[in-house]
Structure formats: C-alpha cells, structure tokens
Amino acid sequence: MEQLQQQRDHQEYQRQLEEVQLQIHELEQRLHRLRTLQIENQSNKQRDNQHKLKLLEEDQRLDFQQHQVRVQLQAIKDLRELDERQAVEQQPETPAYFPPQVSDDDEPVSEYTCSQVFPSW
C-alpha cells in the first residue's frame, strides 16, 4: 500500500512537473515575443525619431527660405518705391494749365482747321 501511495505521489509529481515545464515554456515564448516587440519598438522609435529630425530640418530649411523670400520681396518693394520717387523728382515740372480765355464780346467762338492756323501745312 505504501508503494502504491509512492507511485501515486510520483505520478502527481510528474504531472505537476510537466505542467510547470509547460508554463516555463509558455513564459519563455512570451518573453521572446516581448523582447522581439521591444527591439521592433526601439527600431520604430529610432526610425520615428530620425523621421521627426528630418521633418524638423526640412521645416527649418523652409522657414529660412521663407525668410529669405520675404527679405527679397521687401528689398524689391523698397527699390520700386525708390525708383518711383526718383522718377517723380526727375520729371520736369508740367506747365500750369490755363483754360481758354473767354472774350468779352458776344461773338461765337470760331473753329479753325490746322491749315487755317498753320498755312504751311
């Protein structure tokens, strides 16, 4: 009877041992998957960080280009304004406009052709 009990104990021990070994195997597989995911995650983070860095560099480059364009545009506006001022300053003064004189007599105003005013035409 004692031998039968030992045999049962041994079988129970074997069953528990197999169960624990199975659990260990499952845990090792999970650990391996987690490590793989962690490595992938680190790779993804590195790739994301590199991409973010490239985007930041591109953003800074575009900001600098935009600043350069604004400076050039302002310079063009300033030059145009200066040219306009110089053009106005260099124009000869236009003679004052004198409206035609109206005569005191009541005679109607005659129309002249060029040939009457300038006979050589």
C-alpha positions in Angstrom: 0.0 0.0 0.0 2.8 2.3 0.8 4.3 1.5 -2.5 1.1 2.4 -4.2 1.0 5.7 -2.4 4.6 6.4 -3.5 3.6 5.6 -7.1 0.7 8.0 -6.9 2.8 10.7 -5.4 5.4 10.1 -8.1 2.7 10.4 -10.8 1.4 13.5 -9.2 4.9 14.9 -9.0 5.4 14.1 -12.7 2.1 15.7 -13.7 3.0 18.9 -11.8 6.5 18.9 -13.2 5.1 18.6 -16.8 2.7 21.4 -16.0 5.4 23.6 -14.6 7.6 22.9 -17.6 4.8 23.8 -19.9 4.3 27.0 -18.1 8.0 27.7 -18.3 8.0 27.1 -22.0 5.0 29.4 -22.5 6.7 32.1 -20.4 9.9 31.8 -22.4 7.9 32.2 -25.6 6.1 35.2 -24.2 9.4 36.7 -23.1 10.9 36.1 -26.5 7.9 37.8 -28.2 8.2 40.7 -25.8 11.9 41.1 -26.5 11.2 40.9 -30.2 8.5 43.6 -29.8 10.8 45.7 -27.7 13.5 45.5 -30.3 11.0 46.4 -33.1 9.6 49.2 -30.9 13.1 50.6 -30.4 13.7 50.3 -34.1 10.4 52.0 -34.8 11.2 54.7 -32.3 14.6 55.3 -33.8 13.0 55.4 -37.3 10.3 57.8 -36.0 12.9 60.0 -34.3 15.0 60.1 -37.5 11.9 61.0 -39.5 11.0 63.7 -37.0 14.5 65.0 -37.2 14.3 65.1 -41.0 11.0 66.9 -40.8 12.3 69.4 -38.3 15.4 70.1 -40.5 13.1 70.5 -43.5 10.8 72.8 -41.6 13.8 74.9 -40.5 15.1 75.0 -44.1 11.7 76.1 -45.4 11.4 78.8 -42.6 14.8 80.1 -43.7 13.8 80.1 -47.4 10.6 81.9 -46.5 12.6 84.5 -44.5 14.9 85.0 -47.5 12.0 85.4 -49.9 10.4 88.0 -47.5 13.6 89.9 -47.3 14.0 89.9 -51.1 10.4 90.9 -51.5 10.8 93.8 -49.1 14.0 94.9 -51.0 12.1 94.8 -54.3 9.3 96.9 -52.8 11.8 99.4 -51.4 13.7 99.6 -54.7 10.4 100.1 -56.6 9.3 102.8 -54.2 12.7 104.5 -54.5 12.5 104.3 -58.3 9.0 105.8 -58.3 10.2 108.7 -56.0 13.2 109.3 -58.2 11.1 109.3 -61.4 8.7 111.8 -59.8 11.6 114.0 -58.7 13.3 113.9 -62.2 10.1 114.8 -64.1 10.1 118.3 -65.4 7.5 120.5 -63.9 4.4 120.5 -66.1 3.3 123.9 -67.0 0.2 125.1 -65.3 -2.9 124.6 -67.2 -4.6 127.8 -68.3 -8.2 127.4 -69.5 -9.1 129.1 -72.8 -9.9 132.8 -72.4 -13.4 133.8 -73.0 -13.7 137.1 -74.8 -15.8 139.9 -73.5 -17.7 140.3 -76.8 -20.5 138.1 -77.6 -19.2 136.7 -80.8 -19.4 133.0 -81.2 -16.1 131.1 -80.9 -14.9 130.1 -84.3 -13.5 126.8 -85.2 -10.2 126.8 -87.1 -8.7 124.0 -89.0 -5.0 123.3 -88.9 -4.5 124.7 -92.4 -6.0 128.0 -91.3 -3.8 128.4 -88.3 -0.7 126.9 -89.9 -1.0 127.7 -93.6 2.2 125.8 -94.4 0.6 122.5 -93.5 
